[in-house]
Amino acid sequence: MTDKEYMQIAIEISKKSKIPYGAIIVKDDKMLGRSDNFNANELYRHAEYKAIQDAIQKKSIHNQLCGATIYILFD
């Protein structure tokens, strides 16, 4: 996928979110984390924080985030 396509995913997350921002983390053409699925306690967290938290919780890959790209949209 291209940067533009990954950015489009962040835009779509933003459109569906309770708050108008979205983020994804990508490395080696694999999406490692996303900022979807906020709950009421997370409304004021930044999208990039949520995407990193998602990546770590999903796969315990905190050491694999080095060299990844994060795509963020704040609308």
PDB file of N, CA, C, O and CB in Angstrom:
ATOM      1  N   MET A   1       0.854  -1.193   0.000  1.00  0.00           N
ATOM      2  CA  MET A   1       0.000   0.000   0.000  1.00  0.00           C
ATOM      3  C   MET A   1       0.890   1.242   0.000  1.00  0.00           C
ATOM      4  O   MET A   1       2.062   1.188   0.371  1.00  0.00           O
ATOM      5  CB  MET A   1      -0.966   0.006   1.237  1.00  0.00           C
ATOM      6  N   THR A   2       0.315   2.338  -0.417  1.00  0.00           N
ATOM      7  CA  THR A   2       1.046   3.596  -0.462  1.00  0.00           C
ATOM      8  C   THR A   2       0.756   4.429   0.790  1.00  0.00           C
ATOM      9  O   THR A   2      -0.164   4.134   1.553  1.00  0.00           O
ATOM     10  CB  THR A   2       0.677   4.387  -1.732  1.00  0.00           C
ATOM     11  N   ASP A   3       1.569   5.479   0.980  1.00  0.00           N
ATOM     12  CA  ASP A   3       1.317   6.403   2.086  1.00  0.00           C
ATOM     13  C   ASP A   3      -0.094   6.982   1.988  1.00  0.00           C
ATOM     14  O   ASP A   3      -0.790   7.120   2.994  1.00  0.00           O
ATOM     15  CB  ASP A   3       2.363   7.539   2.092  1.00  0.00           C
ATOM     16  N   LYS A   4      -0.503   7.315   0.778  1.00  0.00           N
ATOM     17  CA  LYS A   4      -1.830   7.891   0.574  1.00  0.00           C
ATOM     18  C   LYS A   4      -2.927   6.914   1.002  1.00  0.00           C
ATOM     19  O   LYS A   4      -3.918   7.323   1.606  1.00  0.00           O
ATOM     20  CB  LYS A   4      -2.019   8.286  -0.898  1.00  0.00           C
ATOM     21  N   GLU A   5      -2.759   5.653   0.700  1.00  0.00           N
ATOM     22  CA  GLU A   5      -3.752   4.649   1.084  1.00  0.00           C
ATOM     23  C   GLU A   5      -3.788   4.459   2.604  1.00  0.00           C
ATOM     24  O   GLU A   5      -4.861   4.322   3.191  1.00  0.00           O
ATOM     25  CB  GLU A   5      -3.450   3.310   0.391  1.00  0.00           C
ATOM     26  N   TYR A   6      -2.625   4.451   3.228  1.00  0.00           N
ATOM     27  CA  TYR A   6      -2.605   4.340   4.691  1.00  0.00           C
ATOM     28  C   TYR A   6      -3.231   5.580   5.336  1.00  0.00           C
ATOM     29  O   TYR A   6      -3.945   5.474   6.332  1.00  0.00           O
ATOM     30  CB  TYR A   6      -1.156   4.149   5.199  1.00  0.00           C
ATOM     31  N   MET A   7      -2.960   6.744   4.765  1.00  0.00           N
ATOM     32  CA  MET A   7      -3.550   7.969   5.305  1.00  0.00           C
ATOM     33  C   MET A   7      -5.064   7.931   5.155  1.00  0.00           C
ATOM     34  O   MET A   7      -5.782   8.439   6.017  1.00  0.00           O
ATOM     35  CB  MET A   7      -2.972   9.212   4.598  1.00  0.00           C
ATOM     36  N   GLN A   8      -5.557   7.341   4.080  1.00  0.00           N
ATOM     37  CA  GLN A   8      -6.999   7.215   3.886  1.00  0.00           C
ATOM     38  C   GLN A   8      -7.627   6.357   4.983  1.00  0.00           C
ATOM     39  O   GLN A   8      -8.747   6.628   5.417  1.00  0.00           O
ATOM     40  CB  GLN A   8      -7.301   6.615   2.508  1.00  0.00           C
ATOM     41  N   ILE A   9      -6.922   5.340   5.426  1.00  0.00           N
ATOM     42  CA  ILE A   9      -7.420   4.514   6.536  1.00  0.00           C
ATOM     43  C   ILE A   9      -7.532   5.357   7.798  1.00  0.00           C
ATOM     44  O   ILE A   9      -8.530   5.265   8.513  1.00  0.00           O
ATOM     45  CB  ILE A   9      -6.488   3.295   6.783  1.00  0.00           C
ATOM     46  N   ALA A  10      -6.516   6.185   8.086  1.00  0.00           N
ATOM     47  CA  ALA A  10      -6.574   7.071   9.256  1.00  0.00           C
ATOM     48  C   ALA A  10      -7.743   8.045   9.133  1.00  0.00           C
ATOM     49  O   ALA A  10      -8.402   8.352  10.126  1.00  0.00           O
ATOM     50  CB  ALA A  10      -5.247   7.849   9.418  1.00  0.00           C
ATOM     51  N   ILE A  11      -8.001   8.528   7.928  1.00  0.00           N
ATOM     52  CA  ILE A  11      -9.138   9.430   7.698  1.00  0.00           C
ATOM     53  C   ILE A  11     -10.454   8.713   7.988  1.00  0.00           C
ATOM     54  O   ILE A  11     -11.334   9.272   8.643  1.00  0.00           O
ATOM     55  CB  ILE A  11      -9.129   9.962   6.245  1.00  0.00           C
ATOM     56  N   GLU A  12     -10.590   7.491   7.509  1.00  0.00           N
ATOM     57  CA  GLU A  12     -11.821   6.725   7.747  1.00  0.00           C
ATOM     58  C   GLU A  12     -12.016   6.456   9.243  1.00  0.00           C
ATOM     59  O   GLU A  12     -13.140   6.532   9.740  1.00  0.00           O
ATOM     60  CB  GLU A  12     -11.784   5.389   6.968  1.00  0.00           C
ATOM     61  N   ILE A  13     -10.947   6.145   9.956  1.00  0.00           N
ATOM     62  CA  ILE A  13     -11.048   5.961  11.410  1.00  0.00           C
ATOM     63  C   ILE A  13     -11.540   7.244  12.048  1.00  0.00           C
ATOM     64  O   ILE A  13     -12.411   7.219  12.918  1.00  0.00           O
ATOM     65  CB  ILE A  13      -9.684   5.542  12.018  1.00  0.00           C
ATOM     66  N   SER A  14     -10.981   8.371  11.614  1.00  0.00           N
ATOM     67  CA  SER A  14     -11.381   9.666  12.151  1.00  0.00           C
ATOM     68  C   SER A  14     -12.864   9.942  11.927  1.00  0.00           C
ATOM     69  O   SER A  14     -13.546  10.445  12.819  1.00  0.00           O
ATOM     70  CB  SER A  14     -10.550  10.768  11.523  1.00  0.00           C
ATOM     71  N   LYS A  15     -13.357   9.616  10.748  1.00  0.00           N
ATOM     72  CA  LYS A  15     -14.769   9.861  10.426  1.00  0.00           C
ATOM     73  C   LYS A  15     -15.709   9.026  11.286  1.00  0.00           C
ATOM     74  O   LYS A  15     -16.824   9.453  11.584  1.00  0.00           O
ATOM     75  CB  LYS A  15     -15.030   9.568   8.957  1.00  0.00           C
ATOM     76  N   LYS A  16     -15.266   7.840  11.686  1.00  0.00           N
ATOM     77  CA  LYS A  16     -16.113   6.935  12.466  1.00  0.00           C
ATOM     78  C   LYS A  16     -15.949   7.123  13.970  1.00  0.00           C
ATOM     79  O   LYS A  16     -16.715   6.559  14.752  1.00  0.00           O
ATOM     80  CB  LYS A  16     -15.803   5.502  12.102  1.00  0.00           C
ATOM     81  N   SER A  17     -14.966   7.905  14.378  1.00  0.00           N
ATOM     82  CA  SER A  17     -14.636   8.061  15.795  1.00  0.00           C
ATOM     83  C   SER A  17     -15.561   9.062  16.480  1.00  0.00           C
ATOM     84  O   SER A  17     -16.133   9.943  15.839  1.00  0.00           O
ATOM     85  CB  SER A  17     -13.185   8.505  15.952  1.00  0.00           C
ATOM     86  N   LYS A  18     -15.696   8.907  17.787  1.00  0.00           N
ATOM     87  CA  LYS A  18     -16.463   9.858  18.591  1.00  0.00           C
ATOM     88  C   LYS A  18     -15.775  11.215  18.618  1.00  0.00           C
ATOM     89  O   LYS A  18     -16.428  12.248  18.768  1.00  0.00           O
ATOM     90  CB  LYS A  18     -16.651   9.330  20.021  1.00  0.00           C
ATOM     91  N   ILE A  19     -14.470  11.208  18.473  1.00  0.00           N
ATOM     92  CA  ILE A  19     -13.703  12.442  18.379  1.00  0.00           C
ATOM     93  C   ILE A  19     -12.951  12.416  17.052  1.00  0.00           C
ATOM     94  O   ILE A  19     -12.496  11.354  16.626  1.00  0.00           O
ATOM     95  CB  ILE A  19     -12.718  12.606  19.595  1.00  0.00           C
ATOM     96  N   PRO A  20     -12.814  13.565  16.393  1.00  0.00           N
ATOM     97  CA  PRO A  20     -12.362  13.573  14.997  1.00  0.00           C
ATOM     98  C   PRO A  20     -10.854  13.408  14.798  1.00  0.00           C
ATOM     99  O   PRO A  20     -10.182  14.317  14.310  1.00  0.00           O
ATOM    100  CB  PRO A  20     -12.785  14.842  14.361  1.00  0.00           C
ATOM    101  N   TYR A  21     -10.341  12.269  15.171  1.00  0.00           N
ATOM    102  CA  TYR A  21      -8.964  11.952  14.811  1.00  0.00           C
ATOM    103  C   TYR A  21      -8.774  10.460  14.715  1.00  0.00           C
ATOM    104  O   TYR A  21      -9.523   9.678  15.300  1.00  0.00           O
ATOM    105  CB  TYR A  21      -7.990  12.541  15.820  1.00  0.00           C
ATOM    106  N   GLY A  22      -7.755  10.077  13.963  1.00  0.00           N
ATOM    107  CA  GLY A  22      -7.474   8.665  13.776  1.00  0.00           C
ATOM    108  C   GLY A  22      -5.993   8.454  13.536  1.00  0.00           C
ATOM    109  O   GLY A  22      -5.298   9.358  13.071  1.00  0.00           O
ATOM    110  N   ALA A  23      -5.513   7.270  13.848  1.00  0.00           N
ATOM    111  CA  ALA A  23      -4.098   6.948  13.647  1.00  0.00           C
ATOM    112  C   ALA A  23      -3.936   5.457  13.389  1.00  0.00           C
ATOM    113  O   ALA A  23      -4.690   4.629  13.899  1.00  0.00           O
ATOM    114  CB  ALA A  23      -3.256   7.379  14.870  1.00  0.00           C
ATOM    115  N   ILE A  24      -2.932   5.144  12.585  1.00  0.00           N
ATOM    116  CA  ILE A  24      -2.528   3.751  12.401  1.00  0.00           C
ATOM    117  C   ILE A  24      -0.999   3.695  12.426  1.00  0.00           C
ATOM    118  O   ILE A  24      -0.322   4.673  12.107  1.00  0.00           O
ATOM    119  CB  ILE A  24      -3.099   3.159  11.056  1.00  0.00           C
ATOM    120  N   ILE A  25      -0.480   2.550  12.805  1.00  0.00           N
ATOM    121  CA  ILE A  25       0.964   2.310  12.808  1.00  0.00           C
ATOM    122  C   ILE A  25       1.243   1.206  11.807  1.00  0.00           C
ATOM    123  O   ILE A  25       0.603   0.154  11.827  1.00  0.00           O
ATOM    124  CB  ILE A  25       1.491   1.928  14.241  1.00  0.00           C
ATOM    125  N   VAL A  26       2.210   1.458  10.925  1.00  0.00           N
ATOM    126  CA  VAL A  26       2.528   0.517   9.857  1.00  0.00           C
ATOM    127  C   VAL A  26       4.029   0.267   9.830  1.00  0.00           C
ATOM    128  O   VAL A  26       4.831   1.189   9.980  1.00  0.00           O
ATOM    129  CB  VAL A  26       2.039   1.047   8.487  1.00  0.00           C
ATOM    130  N   LYS A  27       4.393  -0.992   9.635  1.00  0.00           N
ATOM    131  CA  LYS A  27       5.794  -1.365   9.449  1.00  0.00           C
ATOM    132  C   LYS A  27       5.838  -2.543   8.491  1.00  0.00           C
ATOM    133  O   LYS A  27       5.111  -3.522   8.656  1.00  0.00           O
ATOM    134  CB  LYS A  27       6.485  -1.716  10.812  1.00  0.00           C
ATOM    135  N   ASP A  28       6.693  -2.438   7.500  1.00  0.00           N
ATOM    136  CA  ASP A  28       6.845  -3.510   6.511  1.00  0.00           C
ATOM    137  C   ASP A  28       5.502  -3.899   5.894  1.00  0.00           C
ATOM    138  O   ASP A  28       5.205  -5.082   5.727  1.00  0.00           O
ATOM    139  CB  ASP A  28       7.497  -4.737   7.157  1.00  0.00           C
ATOM    140  N   ASP A  29       4.698  -2.896   5.560  1.00  0.00           N
ATOM    141  CA  ASP A  29       3.375  -3.089   4.947  1.00  0.00           C
ATOM    142  C   ASP A  29       2.399  -3.889   5.802  1.00  0.00           C
ATOM    143  O   ASP A  29       1.463  -4.491   5.277  1.00  0.00           O
ATOM    144  CB  ASP A  29       3.534  -3.773   3.630  1.00  0.00           C
ATOM    145  N   LYS A  30       2.612  -3.897   7.108  1.00  0.00           N
ATOM    146  CA  LYS A  30       1.673  -4.539   8.032  1.00  0.00           C
ATOM    147  C   LYS A  30       1.168  -3.486   9.011  1.00  0.00           C
ATOM    148  O   LYS A  30       1.952  -2.718   9.569  1.00  0.00           O
ATOM    149  CB  LYS A  30       2.346  -5.739   8.793  1.00  0.00           C
ATOM    150  N   MET A  31      -0.139  -3.456   9.212  1.00  0.00           N
ATOM    151  CA  MET A  31      -0.712  -2.532  10.165  1.00  0.00           C
ATOM    152  C   MET A  31      -0.575  -3.136  11.563  1.00  0.00           C
ATOM    153  O   MET A  31      -1.139  -4.190  11.859  1.00  0.00           O
ATOM    154  CB  MET A  31      -2.200  -2.224   9.824  1.00  0.00           C
ATOM    155  N   LEU A  32       0.186  -2.446  12.412  1.00  0.00           N
ATOM    156  CA  LEU A  32       0.458  -2.965  13.749  1.00  0.00           C
ATOM    157  C   LEU A  32      -0.532  -2.470  14.793  1.00  0.00           C
ATOM    158  O   LEU A  32      -0.816  -3.177  15.760  1.00  0.00           O
ATOM    159  CB  LEU A  32       1.850  -2.592  14.164  1.00  0.00           C
ATOM    160  N   GLY A  33      -1.060  -1.265  14.609  1.00  0.00           N
ATOM    161  CA  GLY A  33      -1.974  -0.711  15.602  1.00  0.00           C
ATOM    162  C   GLY A  33      -2.894   0.314  14.983  1.00  0.00           C
ATOM    163  O   GLY A  33      -2.570   0.927  13.965  1.00  0.00           O
ATOM    164  N   ARG A  34      -4.045   0.497  15.606  1.00  0.00           N
ATOM    165  CA  ARG A  34      -5.067   1.448  15.153  1.00  0.00           C
ATOM    166  C   ARG A  34      -5.650   2.169  16.355  1.00  0.00           C
ATOM    167  O   ARG A  34      -5.564   1.690  17.486  1.00  0.00           O
ATOM    168  CB  ARG A  34      -6.189   0.729  14.350  1.00  0.00           C
ATOM    169  N   SER A  35      -6.245   3.326  16.098  1.00  0.00           N
ATOM    170  CA  SER A  35      -6.835   4.092  17.196  1.00  0.00           C
ATOM    171  C   SER A  35      -8.345   3.942  17.269  1.00  0.00           C
ATOM    172  O   SER A  35      -9.010   4.801  17.848  1.00  0.00           O
ATOM    173  CB  SER A  35      -6.483   5.549  17.054  1.00  0.00           C
ATOM    174  N   ASP A  36      -8.905   2.889  16.707  1.00  0.00           N
ATOM    175  CA  ASP A  36     -10.362   2.659  16.788  1.00  0.00           C
ATOM    176  C   ASP A  36     -10.750   2.257  18.213  1.00  0.00           C
ATOM    177  O   ASP A  36      -9.913   2.101  19.102  1.00  0.00           O
ATOM    178  CB  ASP A  36     -10.807   1.555  15.775  1.00  0.00           C
ATOM    179  N   ASN A  37     -12.034   2.103  18.375  1.00  0.00           N
ATOM    180  CA  ASN A  37     -12.607   1.503  19.586  1.00  0.00           C
ATOM    181  C   ASN A  37     -12.260   2.241  20.875  1.00  0.00           C
ATOM    182  O   ASN A  37     -11.826   1.639  21.857  1.00  0.00           O
ATOM    183  CB  ASN A  37     -12.148   0.088  19.702  1.00  0.00           C
ATOM    184  N   PHE A  38     -12.461   3.555  20.849  1.00  0.00           N
ATOM    185  CA  PHE A  38     -12.307   4.321  22.083  1.00  0.00           C
ATOM    186  C   PHE A  38     -13.462   4.011  23.014  1.00  0.00           C
ATOM    187  O   PHE A  38     -14.576   3.743  22.564  1.00  0.00           O
ATOM    188  CB  PHE A  38     -12.234   5.838  21.793  1.00  0.00           C
ATOM    189  N   ASN A  39     -13.200   4.047  24.302  1.00  0.00           N
ATOM    190  CA  ASN A  39     -14.306   3.966  25.252  1.00  0.00           C
ATOM    191  C   ASN A  39     -14.392   5.297  25.987  1.00  0.00           C
ATOM    192  O   ASN A  39     -13.548   6.169  25.780  1.00  0.00           O
ATOM    193  CB  ASN A  39     -14.118   2.774  26.256  1.00  0.00           C
ATOM    194  N   ALA A  40     -15.376   5.464  26.824  1.00  0.00           N
ATOM    195  CA  ALA A  40     -15.618   6.755  27.475  1.00  0.00           C
ATOM    196  C   ALA A  40     -14.419   7.247  28.273  1.00  0.00           C
ATOM    197  O   ALA A  40     -14.216   8.457  28.382  1.00  0.00           O
ATOM    198  CB  ALA A  40     -16.816   6.654  28.385  1.00  0.00           C
ATOM    199  N   ASN A  41     -13.624   6.351  28.828  1.00  0.00           N
ATOM    200  CA  ASN A  41     -12.469   6.757  29.625  1.00  0.00           C
ATOM    201  C   ASN A  41     -11.290   7.215  28.770  1.00  0.00           C
ATOM    202  O   ASN A  41     -10.323   7.762  29.300  1.00  0.00           O
ATOM    203  CB  ASN A  41     -12.034   5.616  30.509  1.00  0.00           C
ATOM    204  N   GLU A  42     -11.355   7.005  27.468  1.00  0.00           N
ATOM    205  CA  GLU A  42     -10.230   7.314  26.596  1.00  0.00           C
ATOM    206  C   GLU A  42     -10.485   8.492  25.659  1.00  0.00           C
ATOM    207  O   GLU A  42      -9.674   8.741  24.767  1.00  0.00           O
ATOM    208  CB  GLU A  42      -9.882   6.108  25.789  1.00  0.00           C
ATOM    209  N   LEU A  43     -11.564   9.209  25.830  1.00  0.00           N
ATOM    210  CA  LEU A  43     -11.927  10.258  24.884  1.00  0.00           C
ATOM    211  C   LEU A  43     -10.869  11.345  24.737  1.00  0.00           C
ATOM    212  O   LEU A  43     -10.796  11.984  23.688  1.00  0.00           O
ATOM    213  CB  LEU A  43     -13.216  10.880  25.303  1.00  0.00           C
ATOM    214  N   TYR A  44     -10.058  11.568  25.746  1.00  0.00           N
ATOM    215  CA  TYR A  44      -9.084  12.651  25.672  1.00  0.00           C
ATOM    216  C   TYR A  44      -7.667  12.159  25.411  1.00  0.00           C
ATOM    217  O   TYR A  44      -6.720  12.942  25.486  1.00  0.00           O
ATOM    218  CB  TYR A  44      -9.112  13.445  26.944  1.00  0.00           C
ATOM    219  N   ARG A  45      -7.510  10.897  25.113  1.00  0.00           N
ATOM    220  CA  ARG A  45      -6.195  10.381  24.748  1.00  0.00           C
ATOM    221  C   ARG A  45      -5.919  10.703  23.288  1.00  0.00           C
ATOM    222  O   ARG A  45      -6.839  10.772  22.474  1.00  0.00           O
ATOM    223  CB  ARG A  45      -6.106   8.854  25.001  1.00  0.00           C
ATOM    224  N   HIS A  46      -4.684  10.895  22.973  1.00  0.00           N
ATOM    225  CA  HIS A  46      -4.304  11.182  21.591  1.00  0.00           C
ATOM    226  C   HIS A  46      -4.397   9.914  20.756  1.00  0.00           C
ATOM    227  O   HIS A  46      -4.188   8.811  21.261  1.00  0.00           O
ATOM    228  CB  HIS A  46      -2.876  11.770  21.524  1.00  0.00           C
ATOM    229  N   ALA A  47      -4.711  10.077  19.483  1.00  0.00           N
ATOM    230  CA  ALA A  47      -4.864   8.943  18.578  1.00  0.00           C
ATOM    231  C   ALA A  47      -3.572   8.147  18.471  1.00  0.00           C
ATOM    232  O   ALA A  47      -3.600   6.918  18.422  1.00  0.00           O
ATOM    233  CB  ALA A  47      -5.301   9.420  17.197  1.00  0.00           C
ATOM    234  N   GLU A  48      -2.437   8.843  18.434  1.00  0.00           N
ATOM    235  CA  GLU A  48      -1.167   8.125  18.314  1.00  0.00           C
ATOM    236  C   GLU A  48      -0.898   7.264  19.552  1.00  0.00           C
ATOM    237  O   GLU A  48      -0.349   6.168  19.437  1.00  0.00           O
ATOM    238  CB  GLU A  48      -0.012   9.118  18.100  1.00  0.00           C
ATOM    239  N   TYR A  49      -1.278   7.752  20.727  1.00  0.00           N
ATOM    240  CA  TYR A  49      -1.124   6.968  21.955  1.00  0.00           C
ATOM    241  C   TYR A  49      -1.981   5.708  21.881  1.00  0.00           C
ATOM    242  O   TYR A  49      -1.527   4.616  22.225  1.00  0.00           O
ATOM    243  CB  TYR A  49      -1.508   7.810  23.197  1.00  0.00           C
ATOM    244  N   LYS A  50      -3.224   5.870  21.428  1.00  0.00           N
ATOM    245  CA  LYS A  50      -4.136   4.735  21.343  1.00  0.00           C
ATOM    246  C   LYS A  50      -3.632   3.701  20.332  1.00  0.00           C
ATOM    247  O   LYS A  50      -3.732   2.499  20.578  1.00  0.00           O
ATOM    248  CB  LYS A  50      -5.543   5.213  20.959  1.00  0.00           C
ATOM    249  N   ALA A  51      -3.093   4.159  19.196  1.00  0.00           N
ATOM    250  CA  ALA A  51      -2.571   3.236  18.184  1.00  0.00           C
ATOM    251  C   ALA A  51      -1.366   2.463  18.718  1.00  0.00           C
ATOM    252  O   ALA A  51      -1.244   1.262  18.478  1.00  0.00           O
ATOM    253  CB  ALA A  51      -2.184   4.002  16.908  1.00  0.00           C
ATOM    254  N   ILE A  52      -0.482   3.144  19.436  1.00  0.00           N
ATOM    255  CA  ILE A  52       0.680   2.468  20.033  1.00  0.00           C
ATOM    256  C   ILE A  52       0.214   1.468  21.079  1.00  0.00           C
ATOM    257  O   ILE A  52       0.694   0.334  21.116  1.00  0.00           O
ATOM    258  CB  ILE A  52       1.656   3.496  20.668  1.00  0.00           C
ATOM    259  N   GLN A  53      -0.712   1.879  21.923  1.00  0.00           N
ATOM    260  CA  GLN A  53      -1.254   0.985  22.952  1.00  0.00           C
ATOM    261  C   GLN A  53      -1.894  -0.246  22.309  1.00  0.00           C
ATOM    262  O   GLN A  53      -1.729  -1.364  22.799  1.00  0.00           O
ATOM    263  CB  GLN A  53      -2.289   1.731  23.829  1.00  0.00           C
ATOM    264  N   ASP A  54      -2.617  -0.040  21.223  1.00  0.00           N
ATOM    265  CA  ASP A  54      -3.257  -1.137  20.514  1.00  0.00           C
ATOM    266  C   ASP A  54      -2.214  -2.113  19.975  1.00  0.00           C
ATOM    267  O   ASP A  54      -2.372  -3.326  20.112  1.00  0.00           O
ATOM    268  CB  ASP A  54      -4.125  -0.601  19.373  1.00  0.00           C
ATOM    269  N   ALA A  55      -1.162  -1.596  19.369  1.00  0.00           N
ATOM    270  CA  ALA A  55      -0.108  -2.453  18.814  1.00  0.00           C
ATOM    271  C   ALA A  55       0.556  -3.284  19.904  1.00  0.00           C
ATOM    272  O   ALA A  55       0.809  -4.474  19.716  1.00  0.00           O
ATOM    273  CB  ALA A  55       0.944  -1.606  18.089  1.00  0.00           C
ATOM    274  N   ILE A  56       0.834  -2.669  21.025  1.00  0.00           N
ATOM    275  CA  ILE A  56       1.492  -3.374  22.125  1.00  0.00           C
ATOM    276  C   ILE A  56       0.569  -4.434  22.722  1.00  0.00           C
ATOM    277  O   ILE A  56       1.008  -5.551  22.997  1.00  0.00           O
ATOM    278  CB  ILE A  56       1.932  -2.381  23.213  1.00  0.00           C
ATOM    279  N   GLN A  57      -0.703  -4.098  22.924  1.00  0.00           N
ATOM    280  CA  GLN A  57      -1.647  -5.054  23.509  1.00  0.00           C
ATOM    281  C   GLN A  57      -1.913  -6.229  22.584  1.00  0.00           C
ATOM    282  O   GLN A  57      -2.064  -7.359  23.048  1.00  0.00           O
ATOM    283  CB  GLN A  57      -2.956  -4.362  23.843  1.00  0.00           C
ATOM    284  N   LYS A  58      -1.970  -5.982  21.297  1.00  0.00           N
ATOM    285  CA  LYS A  58      -2.283  -7.044  20.353  1.00  0.00           C
ATOM    286  C   LYS A  58      -1.193  -8.100  20.279  1.00  0.00           C
ATOM    287  O   LYS A  58      -1.480  -9.297  20.280  1.00  0.00           O
ATOM    288  CB  LYS A  58      -2.515  -6.462  18.989  1.00  0.00           C
ATOM    289  N   LYS A  59       0.043  -7.663  20.217  1.00  0.00           N
ATOM    290  CA  LYS A  59       1.099  -8.615  19.896  1.00  0.00           C
ATOM    291  C   LYS A  59       2.324  -8.517  20.788  1.00  0.00           C
ATOM    292  O   LYS A  59       3.328  -9.183  20.533  1.00  0.00           O
ATOM    293  CB  LYS A  59       1.512  -8.430  18.492  1.00  0.00           C
ATOM    294  N   SER A  60       2.259  -7.714  21.809  1.00  0.00           N
ATOM    295  CA  SER A  60       3.430  -7.502  22.665  1.00  0.00           C
ATOM    296  C   SER A  60       4.664  -7.198  21.819  1.00  0.00           C
ATOM    297  O   SER A  60       5.701  -7.849  21.945  1.00  0.00           O
ATOM    298  CB  SER A  60       3.683  -8.739  23.553  1.00  0.00           C
ATOM    299  N   ILE A  61       4.529  -6.201  20.963  1.00  0.00           N
ATOM    300  CA  ILE A  61       5.585  -5.911  20.004  1.00  0.00           C
ATOM    301  C   ILE A  61       6.288  -4.584  20.278  1.00  0.00           C
ATOM    302  O   ILE A  61       6.790  -3.953  19.348  1.00  0.00           O
ATOM    303  CB  ILE A  61       5.018  -5.904  18.614  1.00  0.00           C
ATOM    304  N   HIS A  62       6.331  -4.158  21.519  1.00  0.00           N
ATOM    305  CA  HIS A  62       6.893  -2.848  21.824  1.00  0.00           C
ATOM    306  C   HIS A  62       8.291  -2.661  21.240  1.00  0.00           C
ATOM    307  O   HIS A  62       8.646  -1.545  20.859  1.00  0.00           O
ATOM    308  CB  HIS A  62       6.934  -2.645  23.320  1.00  0.00           C
ATOM    309  N   ASN A  63       9.076  -3.698  21.162  1.00  0.00           N
ATOM    310  CA  ASN A  63      10.424  -3.560  20.605  1.00  0.00           C
ATOM    311  C   ASN A  63      10.412  -3.583  19.079  1.00  0.00           C
ATOM    312  O   ASN A  63      11.430  -3.260  18.466  1.00  0.00           O
ATOM    313  CB  ASN A  63      11.325  -4.671  21.131  1.00  0.00           C
ATOM    314  N   GLN A  64       9.318  -3.946  18.453  1.00  0.00           N
ATOM    315  CA  GLN A  64       9.228  -3.981  17.001  1.00  0.00           C
ATOM    316  C   GLN A  64       8.680  -2.685  16.413  1.00  0.00           C
ATOM    317  O   GLN A  64       8.590  -2.565  15.191  1.00  0.00           O
ATOM    318  CB  GLN A  64       8.364  -5.135  16.574  1.00  0.00           C
ATOM    319  N   LEU A  65       8.316  -1.725  17.235  1.00  0.00           N
ATOM    320  CA  LEU A  65       7.789  -0.467  16.725  1.00  0.00           C
ATOM    321  C   LEU A  65       8.886   0.429  16.174  1.00  0.00           C
ATOM    322  O   LEU A  65       8.598   1.375  15.440  1.00  0.00           O
ATOM    323  CB  LEU A  65       7.036   0.258  17.813  1.00  0.00           C
ATOM    324  N   CYS A  66      10.125   0.150  16.511  1.00  0.00           N
ATOM    325  CA  CYS A  66      11.239   0.936  15.996  1.00  0.00           C
ATOM    326  C   CYS A  66      11.256   0.830  14.470  1.00  0.00           C
ATOM    327  O   CYS A  66      11.269  -0.273  13.926  1.00  0.00           O
ATOM    328  CB  CYS A  66      12.593   0.455  16.605  1.00  0.00           C
ATOM    329  N   GLY A  67      11.256   1.966  13.785  1.00  0.00           N
ATOM    330  CA  GLY A  67      11.260   1.975  12.332  1.00  0.00           C
ATOM    331  C   GLY A  67       9.878   1.961  11.711  1.00  0.00           C
ATOM    332  O   GLY A  67       9.751   1.980  10.487  1.00  0.00           O
ATOM    333  N   ALA A  68       8.838   1.928  12.534  1.00  0.00           N
ATOM    334  CA  ALA A  68       7.465   1.942  12.010  1.00  0.00           C
ATOM    335  C   ALA A  68       7.069   3.378  11.653  1.00  0.00           C
ATOM    336  O   ALA A  68       7.700   4.338  12.094  1.00  0.00           O
ATOM    337  CB  ALA A  68       6.464   1.337  13.051  1.00  0.00           C
ATOM    338  N   THR A  69       6.024   3.501  10.857  1.00  0.00           N
ATOM    339  CA  THR A  69       5.475   4.811  10.476  1.00  0.00           C
ATOM    340  C   THR A  69       4.104   4.939  11.089  1.00  0.00           C
ATOM    341  O   THR A  69       3.323   3.988  11.099  1.00  0.00           O
ATOM    342  CB  THR A  69       5.407   4.985   8.923  1.00  0.00           C
ATOM    343  N   ILE A  70       3.813   6.124  11.604  1.00  0.00           N
ATOM    344  CA  ILE A  70       2.477   6.380  12.147  1.00  0.00           C
ATOM    345  C   ILE A  70       1.800   7.422  11.283  1.00  0.00           C
ATOM    346  O   ILE A  70       2.378   8.464  10.976  1.00  0.00           O
ATOM    347  CB  ILE A  70       2.544   6.848  13.633  1.00  0.00           C
ATOM    348  N   TYR A  71       0.564   7.131  10.893  1.00  0.00           N
ATOM    349  CA  TYR A  71      -0.251   8.038  10.085  1.00  0.00           C
ATOM    350  C   TYR A  71      -1.340   8.580  10.992  1.00  0.00           C
ATOM    351  O   TYR A  71      -2.092   7.812  11.592  1.00  0.00           O
ATOM    352  CB  TYR A  71      -0.859   7.317   8.818  1.00  0.00           C
ATOM    353  N   ILE A  72      -1.429   9.902  11.094  1.00  0.00           N
ATOM    354  CA  ILE A  72      -2.343  10.533  12.049  1.00  0.00           C
ATOM    355  C   ILE A  72      -3.171  11.601  11.334  1.00  0.00           C
ATOM    356  O   ILE A  72      -2.650  12.371  10.527  1.00  0.00           O
ATOM    357  CB  ILE A  72      -1.557  11.156  13.242  1.00  0.00           C
ATOM    358  N   LEU A  73      -4.453  11.633  11.641  1.00  0.00           N
ATOM    359  CA  LEU A  73      -5.320  12.704  11.145  1.00  0.00           C
ATOM    360  C   LEU A  73      -6.016  13.337  12.329  1.00  0.00           C
ATOM    361  O   LEU A  73      -6.672  12.653  13.115  1.00  0.00           O
ATOM    362  CB  LEU A  73      -6.357  12.171  10.109  1.00  0.00           C
ATOM    363  N   PHE A  74      -5.873  14.637  12.455  1.00  0.00           N
ATOM    364  CA  PHE A  74      -6.637  15.431  13.416  1.00  0.00           C
ATOM    365  C   PHE A  74      -7.532  16.332  12.592  1.00  0.00           C
ATOM    366  O   PHE A  74      -7.050  17.224  11.894  1.00  0.00           O
ATOM    367  CB  PHE A  74      -5.702  16.263  14.395  1.00  0.00           C
ATOM    368  N   ASP A  75      -8.819  16.106  12.670  1.00  0.00           N
ATOM    369  CA  ASP A  75      -9.747  16.862  11.828  1.00  0.00           C
ATOM    370  C   ASP A  75     -10.277  18.077  12.563  1.00  0.00           C
ATOM    371  O   ASP A  75     -11.074  18.835  12.010  1.00  0.00           O
ATOM    372  CB  ASP A  75     -10.909  15.977  11.375  1.00  0.00           C
TER     373      ASP A  75
END
